[in-house]
């Protein structure tokens, strides 16, 4: 079968009316390639004065990958990075041994009605890089390779596909594509990494004749080629890469191959031993229940 498993995900309320649909980790599949976390938020019509800010919070053992279709957010972190994130750009923040960041509505949008829509992914770092120094890399929209393939518009956000390679640096084989198809168009997918999944953002798509509903993620059998057909104007992403080496434990915002390391990170955050975000005074407390 081309589609091996379909993940339906579940909704989570992050507060202030910000509802996200979460697909990874799932009970049947913790990660797809290095991607251990996949959230889709929006499209949301944001009223003037609405508070969708995410206060400073910590991460270890992972890289956050932010991609917007609409809207904007201001990123600030504890290594001093300050970056406005806008549609089409890729923001890759490596937490490594520990980083703190906030994501806030830009001041010029706070009092204006606007829309927000995007994806937030986490990539678990390879064992050899779990405790790397934290870093932040912004790749502007016009630096992302974009090409037409069989009539489809493909943006190679991360990794290599169709002869193009993204400038985004990763720690293992990683693939992340943003694809637009018009009604009746097809795109052939070959040479996918060992693990891959497709997720429709909008419109109607079929994978080798099998309809894939919105708000579902399909894990692909990468041993064979697939053809994605659009029944309407459609947008979807492809994610994947080489499988993670070893198991990862995940609790709150922490990912690690060691339960003890996560417990230490939790204690460090409670004691405020993480470096702060310059200019920020708020912070999100550790959840009362934080199972590993």
LUMNU-704353 format. One record per residue (C-alpha): residue number from 1; x, y, z; residue in three letters. Coordinates in pm, 1 decimal. Each point is the difference from the previous one (the first is absolute). Example, Ala and Ser with C-alpha at 12.3 -4.5 7.8 and 13.67 -1.06 7.14 Angstrom:
<tilos>
TILO  k  px  py  pz  r
TILO  1  1230.0  -450.0  780.0  ALA
TILO  2  137.0  344.0  -66.0  SER
</tilos>
This chain:
<tilos>
TILO  k  px  py  pz  r
TILO  1  0.0  0.0  0.0  UNK
TILO  2  116.5  353.4  -75.1  UNK
TILO  3  -154.5  128.3  323.2  UNK
TILO  4  104.2  -214.6  294.3  UNK
TILO  5  -175.1  187.7  282.2  UNK
TILO  6  -228.0  303.4  36.4  UNK
TILO  7  36.5  222.9  305.5  UNK
TILO  8  -308.7  204.9  90.2  UNK
TILO  9  162.5  213.3  266.6  UNK
TILO  10  -175.7  188.0  277.9  UNK
TILO  11  -76.3  361.3  88.0  UNK
TILO  12  167.7  190.6  281.5  UNK
TILO  13  -92.8  343.8  132.8  UNK
TILO  14  311.5  208.3  60.9  UNK
TILO  15  -206.4  283.0  146.2  UNK
TILO  16  -149.0  320.5  -134.1  UNK
TILO  17  -197.3  -191.2  -261.3  UNK
TILO  18  312.5  -143.8  -161.9  UNK
TILO  19  -94.2  -357.1  -94.3  UNK
TILO  20  265.0  -229.8  -147.6  UNK
TILO  21  -34.4  -342.1  -158.5  UNK
TILO  22  276.1  -235.1  116.8  UNK
TILO  23  106.6  -308.4  -198.6  UNK
TILO  24  340.0  -92.5  141.8  UNK
TILO  25  82.7  -163.8  225.7  UNK
TILO  26  -275.9  -257.9  -51.3  UNK
TILO  27  -75.6  -326.3  176.5  UNK
TILO  28  91.1  -201.3  -310.4  UNK
TILO  29  295.9  212.6  -110.5  UNK
TILO  30  221.5  217.7  216.8  UNK
TILO  31  187.7  169.1  -284.4  UNK
TILO  32  26.7  22.7  -379.1  UNK
TILO  33  368.6  21.6  -72.6  UNK
TILO  34  131.7  248.2  257.8  UNK
TILO  35  -335.5  177.3  32.2  UNK
TILO  36  -135.7  -89.5  342.5  UNK
TILO  37  -261.9  274.8  26.6  UNK
TILO  38  -242.0  143.6  -258.9  UNK
TILO  39  -254.4  274.0  74.6  UNK
TILO  40  -226.7  174.5  -253.3  UNK
TILO  41  -153.5  326.1  122.1  UNK
TILO  42  -261.4  206.5  -185.2  UNK
TILO  43  -102.6  151.2  -218.8  UNK
TILO  44  -128.7  219.4  283.0  UNK
TILO  45  -155.6  344.5  -31.8  UNK
TILO  46  160.6  193.9  281.1  UNK
TILO  47  -196.1  291.0  147.0  UNK
TILO  48  175.1  323.5  99.2  UNK
TILO  49  146.5  -32.0  347.5  UNK
TILO  50  -20.4  -381.5  12.6  UNK
TILO  51  284.9  -153.1  195.8  UNK
TILO  52  161.5  -294.8  -174.9  UNK
TILO  53  346.3  67.7  140.9  UNK
TILO  54  204.0  -298.2  116.6  UNK
TILO  55  198.5  106.9  305.6  UNK
TILO  56  361.6  -110.1  53.7  UNK
TILO  57  34.9  -376.1  37.7  UNK
TILO  58  292.4  -246.5  -22.1  UNK
TILO  59  105.3  -282.4  -233.3  UNK
TILO  60  275.0  -263.1  -0.5  UNK
TILO  61  101.9  -273.2  -244.3  UNK
TILO  62  -192.3  124.1  -303.4  UNK
TILO  63  -21.7  260.3  -274.0  UNK
TILO  64  -316.0  203.8  -50.5  UNK
TILO  65  -101.2  56.3  -363.2  UNK
TILO  66  -249.0  281.9  -62.0  UNK
TILO  67  -172.7  62.7  -335.4  UNK
TILO  68  -283.0  247.5  -61.4  UNK
TILO  69  -257.7  19.6  -279.3  UNK
TILO  70  -160.9  318.5  136.7  UNK
TILO  71  70.8  250.5  274.1  UNK
TILO  72  321.5  77.7  183.0  UNK
TILO  73  164.0  -57.1  337.2  UNK
TILO  74  297.0  142.2  187.2  UNK
TILO  75  254.5  -254.3  121.5  UNK
TILO  76  234.8  78.6  288.4  UNK
TILO  77  229.8  -244.6  176.6  UNK
TILO  78  253.6  -29.7  276.9  UNK
TILO  79  303.0  15.3  -231.7  UNK
TILO  80  -108.4  346.8  -109.7  UNK
TILO  81  -176.5  -77.8  -327.7  UNK
TILO  82  -278.1  240.6  -101.9  UNK
TILO  83  -181.5  -88.7  -321.3  UNK
TILO  84  -331.4  83.6  -161.1  UNK
TILO  85  -136.5  -317.4  -159.2  UNK
TILO  86  -210.1  48.6  -313.6  UNK
TILO  87  -164.0  -234.2  -256.0  UNK
TILO  88  236.2  -210.8  -208.7  UNK
TILO  89  303.5  21.7  229.1  UNK
TILO  90  146.3  -289.0  197.5  UNK
TILO  91  110.5  55.9  357.3  UNK
TILO  92  212.5  -277.1  147.8  UNK
TILO  93  87.2  36.5  368.1  UNK
TILO  94  233.5  -263.4  144.6  UNK
TILO  95  -64.2  -42.4  372.0  UNK
TILO  96  281.7  -245.5  68.7  UNK
TILO  97  97.1  18.3  367.8  UNK
TILO  98  -264.8  264.7  60.1  UNK
TILO  99  -160.6  315.1  -137.7  UNK
TILO  100  -291.6  224.6  97.5  UNK
TILO  101  -214.5  187.4  -251.4  UNK
TILO  102  -320.4  197.5  -39.8  UNK
TILO  103  -232.4  43.4  -298.6  UNK
TILO  104  -208.1  316.9  -1.0  UNK
TILO  105  -230.3  191.0  -232.7  UNK
TILO  106  196.1  287.1  -161.5  UNK
TILO  107  -97.4  340.7  134.3  UNK
TILO  108  -125.0  118.3  -339.1  UNK
TILO  109  -257.7  -283.5  -5.0  UNK
TILO  110  -120.1  9.7  361.6  UNK
TILO  111  -273.9  257.6  -59.3  UNK
TILO  112  -91.7  -112.3  -351.1  UNK
TILO  113  -219.2  -289.4  -114.9  UNK
TILO  114  218.7  -256.9  -171.2  UNK
TILO  115  27.7  -370.1  -76.1  UNK
TILO  116  251.1  -247.6  132.9  UNK
TILO  117  69.6  -339.2  -154.8  UNK
TILO  118  301.3  -226.1  14.1  UNK
TILO  119  183.3  -311.3  108.9  UNK
TILO  120  220.1  -60.1  302.9  UNK
TILO  121  223.5  -307.3  -15.1  UNK
TILO  122  269.7  -133.7  227.5  UNK
TILO  123  291.4  -207.4  -124.4  UNK
TILO  124  161.7  -222.7  261.6  UNK
TILO  125  375.6  44.9  -9.3  UNK
TILO  126  226.7  -300.3  -67.9  UNK
TILO  127  153.4  -154.9  309.7  UNK
TILO  128  337.9  157.9  -73.5  UNK
TILO  129  -155.2  348.9  -13.2  UNK
TILO  130  -254.5  -7.9  284.0  UNK
TILO  131  220.5  219.6  218.2  UNK
TILO  132  134.2  233.0  -269.5  UNK
TILO  133  21.3  371.5  65.0  UNK
TILO  134  -332.6  169.5  -77.2  UNK
TILO  135  -26.6  194.5  -327.4  UNK
TILO  136  -250.2  174.4  -224.9  UNK
TILO  137  -16.3  17.0  -379.2  UNK
TILO  138  -243.4  208.1  -206.7  UNK
TILO  139  -35.5  -77.4  -371.7  UNK
TILO  140  -201.8  266.1  -183.2  UNK
TILO  141  -277.3  -95.2  -240.6  UNK
TILO  142  197.3  112.0  -306.2  UNK
TILO  143  289.5  -229.4  98.7  UNK
TILO  144  -217.9  -314.2  -11.9  UNK
TILO  145  28.7  -186.1  -334.8  UNK
TILO  146  -327.3  4.4  -194.1  UNK
TILO  147  -64.6  -178.9  -326.9  UNK
TILO  148  -272.4  -130.9  -227.3  UNK
TILO  149  -24.3  -378.1  -30.7  UNK
TILO  150  -262.5  -152.4  -231.8  UNK
TILO  151  -200.4  321.3  42.3  UNK
TILO  152  23.4  -9.6  380.4  UNK
TILO  153  166.8  277.5  198.0  UNK
TILO  154  246.6  -155.5  243.1  UNK
TILO  155  193.7  179.5  271.3  UNK
TILO  156  289.8  -201.3  141.8  UNK
TILO  157  -10.5  126.2  356.6  UNK
TILO  158  251.0  -248.3  142.3  UNK
TILO  159  208.2  -270.0  -165.7  UNK
TILO  160  26.0  -87.9  -368.7  UNK
TILO  161  -264.2  -80.8  -262.6  UNK
TILO  162  -44.4  30.6  -375.4  UNK
TILO  163  362.7  109.5  -43.1  UNK
TILO  164  -21.2  287.2  249.4  UNK
TILO  165  147.2  24.5  350.6  UNK
TILO  166  -111.1  229.6  280.3  UNK
TILO  167  267.8  208.5  172.5  UNK
TILO  168  -144.8  -94.3  342.0  UNK
TILO  169  261.4  -199.3  191.1  UNK
TILO  170  -116.7  -316.6  177.2  UNK
TILO  171  162.0  -269.4  210.9  UNK
TILO  172  -133.2  -302.2  -189.1  UNK
TILO  173  -175.4  -80.9  -326.0  UNK
TILO  174  -314.3  215.1  8.9  UNK
TILO  175  -268.8  86.8  -254.3  UNK
TILO  176  -265.9  271.4  16.8  UNK
TILO  177  -189.6  108.3  -314.3  UNK
TILO  178  -285.4  247.5  -55.9  UNK
TILO  179  -198.8  -87.1  -314.4  UNK
TILO  180  -279.9  177.1  -190.9  UNK
TILO  181  -208.7  -187.1  -258.6  UNK
TILO  182  -280.1  120.0  -226.3  UNK
TILO  183  -310.3  -213.2  -67.5  UNK
TILO  184  85.0  -309.5  -202.0  UNK
TILO  185  375.4  37.6  40.2  UNK
TILO  186  213.9  -287.2  123.7  UNK
TILO  187  341.3  -9.5  162.8  UNK
TILO  188  213.3  -311.0  5.1  UNK
TILO  189  199.8  -62.2  317.7  UNK
TILO  190  311.7  -211.7  -39.9  UNK
TILO  191  319.6  -36.7  195.3  UNK
TILO  192  -162.9  80.7  331.7  UNK
TILO  193  204.6  -56.7  317.8  UNK
TILO  194  -56.4  -319.6  202.6  UNK
TILO  195  -284.0  162.2  196.4  UNK
TILO  196  -243.7  251.9  -148.5  UNK
TILO  197  -350.9  135.7  48.3  UNK
TILO  198  -239.5  225.5  -188.6  UNK
TILO  199  -227.6  253.8  164.5  UNK
TILO  200  -265.2  201.6  -193.1  UNK
TILO  201  -20.6  367.2  95.6  UNK
TILO  202  -297.0  80.2  -225.8  UNK
TILO  203  -198.7  -145.9  -288.3  UNK
TILO  204  -65.5  -357.5  -110.2  UNK
TILO  205  284.1  -243.2  -72.9  UNK
TILO  206  32.7  -368.3  -82.5  UNK
TILO  207  309.1  -214.0  47.5  UNK
TILO  208  5.5  -270.5  -268.7  UNK
TILO  209  -377.7  20.5  -23.0  UNK
TILO  210  -64.9  -2.2  374.6  UNK
TILO  211  -167.3  322.9  125.0  UNK
TILO  212  176.0  166.5  290.5  UNK
TILO  213  -228.9  210.6  215.9  UNK
TILO  214  92.7  335.0  142.1  UNK
TILO  215  131.6  -10.8  355.9  UNK
TILO  216  156.0  -342.9  -50.5  UNK
TILO  217  363.4  -97.7  -47.9  UNK
TILO  218  90.2  -303.7  -210.1  UNK
TILO  219  317.3  -198.1  58.1  UNK
TILO  220  136.7  -107.7  -337.2  UNK
TILO  221  150.9  -328.8  -111.4  UNK
TILO  222  320.7  148.0  -137.4  UNK
TILO  223  109.0  -323.8  -166.8  UNK
TILO  224  -215.8  96.1  -300.0  UNK
TILO  225  -76.0  318.7  -192.8  UNK
TILO  226  -319.2  193.2  69.7  UNK
TILO  227  -213.4  233.5  -208.5  UNK
TILO  228  -192.4  278.4  168.9  UNK
TILO  229  -306.2  122.6  -193.4  UNK
TILO  230  -184.1  322.3  76.4  UNK
TILO  231  -379.0  2.5  -23.8  UNK
TILO  232  -4.6  376.3  63.7  UNK
TILO  233  252.7  271.3  68.9  UNK
TILO  234  207.1  -181.0  260.3  UNK
TILO  235  295.7  55.8  226.8  UNK
TILO  236  187.2  -265.9  194.0  UNK
TILO  237  330.3  -57.2  172.2  UNK
TILO  238  230.1  -300.3  -9.1  UNK
TILO  239  219.5  -70.5  302.9  UNK
TILO  240  249.0  -276.1  67.9  UNK
TILO  241  357.2  -114.1  36.0  UNK
TILO  242  208.6  -280.5  138.5  UNK
TILO  243  -140.1  -172.3  310.0  UNK
TILO  244  109.9  119.2  341.5  UNK
TILO  245  279.8  -194.8  162.7  UNK
TILO  246  -130.8  -135.1  328.6  UNK
TILO  247  -307.7  93.3  200.4  UNK
TILO  248  -87.9  353.6  103.2  UNK
TILO  249  -182.0  99.1  314.7  UNK
TILO  250  -219.8  306.4  -21.0  UNK
TILO  251  -156.0  203.8  276.9  UNK
TILO  252  -142.0  351.2  -31.7  UNK
TILO  253  257.7  190.1  -210.6  UNK
TILO  254  286.1  -238.9  64.3  UNK
TILO  255  128.4  -283.8  -222.2  UNK
TILO  256  286.9  -228.7  93.4  UNK
TILO  257  129.1  -356.0  -19.8  UNK
TILO  258  24.1  15.2  381.5  UNK
TILO  259  -285.5  27.9  250.8  UNK
TILO  260  247.9  130.5  254.6  UNK
TILO  261  103.6  282.6  -232.7  UNK
TILO  262  -363.0  107.8  -35.6  UNK
TILO  263  -43.7  -3.4  377.0  UNK
TILO  264  310.9  214.5  35.1  UNK
TILO  265  -134.1  246.4  -259.3  UNK
TILO  266  -329.4  21.3  189.8  UNK
TILO  267  181.2  74.3  324.9  UNK
TILO  268  220.1  257.6  -171.5  UNK
TILO  269  -303.2  178.7  -144.2  UNK
TILO  270  -182.1  6.9  333.5  UNK
TILO  271  311.5  145.0  162.3  UNK
TILO  272  40.8  244.1  -293.7  UNK
TILO  273  349.8  -124.9  -78.9  UNK
TILO  274  -57.5  32.3  -377.4  UNK
TILO  275  135.8  316.5  -159.6  UNK
TILO  276  -284.5  253.3  -36.8  UNK
TILO  277  -124.5  170.0  -315.1  UNK
TILO  278  146.7  351.9  7.6  UNK
TILO  279  -269.0  258.0  73.0  UNK
TILO  280  -263.4  -259.5  101.1  UNK
TILO  281  -133.0  -29.0  354.5  UNK
TILO  282  -286.3  -249.2  -48.7  UNK
TILO  283  42.0  -375.4  -13.2  UNK
TILO  284  -218.2  -310.9  -24.9  UNK
TILO  285  15.8  -210.6  319.3  UNK
TILO  286  69.8  -371.6  -14.3  UNK
TILO  287  -328.9  -195.6  -26.8  UNK
TILO  288  -120.4  -152.3  326.1  UNK
TILO  289  0.0  -342.1  -164.7  UNK
TILO  290  286.7  -71.8  -234.4  UNK
TILO  291  17.6  -374.6  -75.9  UNK
TILO  292  293.5  -145.0  -190.3  UNK
</tilos>
